[in-house]
């Protein structure tokens, strides 16, 4: 081979290398530009825990034990089919709602080869006003189907802003699975009226009814060789500027506060925990026996303490007042003396009466749903 041919080969190799590097550079830049408009969260159902990235560490805390849907599909199906559903106007944290959905999935499903990805546009607000219970039920129903249908690959949720005004915002949700076997006709049939009392078809049909009840539109598409897409839009109210400041941007005095619940009744603790989710970064539930063994000692600060009066003595009450921003005592009137009444902010006459606790929280926090269905399973 002469020197001329060698030089030509060298020139071609250099040009080829530079071309490949240029293409790789542009691909990376495009990906970075695209990713800059998203908050991307990856999850796996391979284990019992959910990995948290930096954004989640700052924005939300896992609420352990969310093992059930907000409503039963059968009950909700009858309500949606036979009566008018009034839309609840409840302030809620979208990140908490999504994280509770992940908790439900990780408790009920173990799919080692499946990854869950959230792609949320950065202009999607954290705090929204709407029916959080129905939105949660809708997403759980769709993700249950997507997880079971995919088995392996990725289930992706994209949330973006369709349109917005000063008081309202319309969001588009798109759930994409990795099921490559279902065609368009089969996918549409899964969302039609099943005529049965339970099962996955009922769950998907309920999802469709929820979207319609919330004045949205649901569309399904079987993308050949790639998976299925379920797209729907929902309209939410924007929280007031005061609410956004109070909940999304807490002042240093309330940032990081926790809630402590001590109760004999586990069911009451679960209800209270769900009720407190939008207002507290972390809810600590202490078993009554553990609380008694520790002699009622509270060795860290809590923003809110709700304790059954049976487990309180005067020293513990004083400890509560020192270490808590708000103390609620649920009792049957065991401490009726004025000096004890002054030791707590609010005194509830019956133990853990949900309505009274909601009323009290409304006084203190300014916005709590008064509908028990928002917090009860």
N, C-alpha and C positions, 0 to 999 in steps of 0.2 A: 504494500500500500504506500503510495507516494505521499510526500509532505502536504500537498494541496488537499488531498482527500482528508487527511488527518485534521487539518485546520478547519475544513468544512464541518466535520463531525463535532469538533470541539465547539464551534460557533452554534451549531444546532442544539447541542446539549445545554449550552449556557442559556440560549433563548428559551428552550423548553423549560428549564428550571425556573427562570425568571417569570415565565408565563404562569406556571403552577403556583409560585409564591404569590403573584399578583391576584390570582383567583382565590387562593386561600385567604388572603388579607381581606378581600372584599366580602367574602362569605362571612368571616368573623365579624367584620364591621356591621354588616346588615343584621346579623343575629344580635349583636349588642344593641343596636338601635331599636330593634323590635322588643328585646327583653327589657329595655329601659322603661317601657310603658306598662310593664306588668309587675305584679307581685306574684312570684312563682313559688308554690309550696308543694313539695313532694311528700307523699305518704306511702307507707307499705302496710299491708294487712298480714304480713308474715309473722308478726309477733303481737304480744298483748299491749305493747306501748306504741306511742306515736312520736316519731322524731320531731323536734321543734327547731326551726331555723331562727336566725337572728330576729327576723320580723315578728315571728310568733312570740319569742321571748319578751318582746316589748309590748305586744298588743293584746295578748290573751293568755289565759291559763287553762289547762285541761280541767274539765269538770268530771272527775272520776265517777263511774257508776251510772252513766246514762244508758241504761240497758233496755229501754223501751221507747216506742214511738209516742209522740204527743197524744195521738188518738188511735183507736182501733179502726182498721179499714172498714169493717162491717158497719160499725156505728156511724162513721163519717159518711159512708156510702148512702145510708138511709137518710141522713140529714141533708146531704147535698141533692139527693134525688127528689125528696118529698117536701122540702121546706126551703124558705128563703134564708140564706146564711148572711147574717149581718157582719160586716167587716170590722174586726177589732182594731182600734187605733192604739197600739202599744209601742212604746219606745223600746228598741232592742238593738243589741250589738251584733252586726252581721258576722263578725269573726267568731264570737261565742257560739252563734247558731251553727256555723259550719263545723266548728270543733266538736260540738255535741253530736253532730251527724257522724263525724269520724269515730267518736267514742262508741256510738251504736254499732257501726260497722265492725270495728276491731273486736268488740265483745262477741258478736254473733258470727263473724266469718273469719276464717284463716285461709288466705289465698296467697301462698308464698311467691308465686310468679306474677302477681298483679301489683301495679303501682297506681296510686291515686295522685293526680296533679290538679292543682288549682291555678288558673291563670286569671288574675283579677286586675283589671285596669286600675291604675293609680288614682283616677278621678272618681272611682266608686267610693262613696262615703262609708265610714265604719258604722255610724249610727243612723238608723232609719226608723220610720213610724209605719206600722202596718200590722198584719196578723202573723206574728212570729210563729205561732203554733202550726198554722196551715202551711207556711213556707217551709218550715222544718219537715213536716210530714211529706210534703211534695218532693223535696230533695231526697229524703230517706227512701221513699218508694222508688224513685228513678234510679238511685244509686244501688239499691238492692238488686234490681233487675240487671243493671249494667255489670255489677260484680259477678253475679251468677252466670251471665251470658258470656263474659269475657274469659274468665278462668286465668288467662295469662295476658300480659301486655299492659296497656294503660287505660284507665278511665279518667277522662279529662273534664273538668268543669271550667268553663269560661264565663266570666261576668263582665259586662261592659255597659256603658251608658248609651242609651238610645236617644233620649232627649231629656231636658231638664229645664225647670223654671225656678223662680225664687222659693216657691213653696212645695214643689213636687219634683220627683225624678223617676224616670222610666228606665228600668234595667233589663237587659237581655241576658238570659241564662242559656247556656248550651252545654248539654251533657253528651259526651262522645265515648262510646265503648269500643272494645276490640273484637266484637262478635262479627265475623266475616261470613257467617252461614245464613243469616236471615235476609230475605229479600224484602222489597218494599211492601208488597201485599201482606206478607206475614207480620211485618212490623206494625202496620196500620191496624191489623186485626187484634193485636195485643192490647190496643187502647180502646177498642170498642166495648159496648156494654156486654159484659161476660155472661149475664144471666145466671151467675153462680154466687154462692155466699162467701167464698173465701178463695185464696190462692193468688198467684202472681198476676193473673189477668185482672182480678179485682183491684189489686194494688195499683196497677198501671192506669186502669180506668178511673180510679179515685184521683190519681195525679192529674189526669185530664180535667176532671170535674172541679178540682181545686183551682186550677188555672182559670177556668171559665167563671167560677164563682168570684174570683178576684178580678174579673173583667180583663183577663189577658187572653192570649191566643197561643195554642200549642201546636207545633208542627213537627213531624217525624220524617226522617230521611235515611234510607239504607244506602250507604255509599259503598258501591261495589268494591270488594277486596280490601276495604279499610275499616269498616265498622258502621255502627248506627249513630245517628245524631238526633237528639231531642232538643228542640229550641222553643223557648217560651219567653214572653215578656210580662213583667209585673210593674205596676205603678205604686210608688211609695210616697208618703209625705216626708218632707224634710223636717228634722227637729229644729226648734228655735235656736237662735244663736246662744241663748243662755244654757239650754240643754246641751248643745254641742260643747260648750266650754266646761260645763259641770261634769259630763260623762266622758267625752273624748279627750279633753285636756284638763285633767284634774289639777287642782292647785297643790303646791307642795305639802300643805297641811293634811290633805286626804289621799295623796298618791301612795299606793302600796298598802292601803288599809285592808284588814281581813275581817271576816265575820266568824264568830265562834258560836256553835250550836251544841248545847248539851241537852239530851232528851232521853226519856225512857222509850219512846215510840219511834222506831226506825222510819216508819212511813211519814211521820210528821217531819222528821229531819230531812227526808228527800224532798218533800214539798217545799220546805223553807229554803233548802239549798237552791232549787230551781228558781224560786222567787227572787233570790238574792243575786243570781248570776249576772244580770246586767249592771249591778251597782257595786260589786265587790270583785277585786282581782282574784281573791282566793277565799273559799269558804271552808272552814275547818270544822269537821264534825267529830265530837268527842263522845265516846260511849259513857253512859252515866256511871258505870262501875269504875272506869278508868279515872273519871273526874273525882269520884269519891276517894279512891285510893291515893290520889295526889293531894288530898285535903283541900281541894278547890283552888290550888295554887295556879295563878295565871302569870306566867313569866315572860310574856311578850304582849305587845300592844295589839289591840283589836279595834277596828272602826265600829263594830257592832257586836254586842253580846246578847244572845237570846238563850236564857237558861231557865229550866224548870225550877220553880221556887223550892221544891223539895230538896234540891241539892245546894241550897244557899244558906250560909250563915252570915252574920254581920261582917265578919272579917273578909269573907269572899266578896260581899257586896261592895265594901270599901275598896277592895282590890279592883273590882270591875270599874268603879268610878275613876280610879287612878289610871287604869290602863286602857280604857275604852272611850271612844268618842260618843257612843250612844249605848245605853244599857236598857234592854227590855226584859222584864221579869214576868214570866207567865206563872200564875199561881191561882190557888183557890182561896185566897184571902188569909193565908197563914200569918203574914206580916202586915197587920192592919194598923199598927201604931204609926203615928205621924213621923216619928224620927226615922223609921224604916222606909216610909213612903218617900221621904225626901232624898233617900240614898240612891234612887234610880230615876231615870228620866220619865219612863212610862211604866204603869202597872196594869197588867191585863188580868181581868178578873177570872177568866177561865184558862186552863192550860192550853197554850198553843192553838187558840181559836184563830183560824186562818184569816177571817174577815177583820178581826181586831188588829192582827199584825200588819195586814195590808194597809189598814187605816193609819196605823202608827208610822209605817215606812213612808206613806204618802205625805204625812205631816213633815217628816224629817227630810226626805229626799225630793219631794215635790212632784214626782211622776212615777206612779206604780199602777199597773193594771189592777182593776178591781174585779176582774173576771177569773174565777177559780179555774176555768178550763184552760187558761193560759199557762198554768203551772202544774195542773194535775195530769197524770197519764190518762 
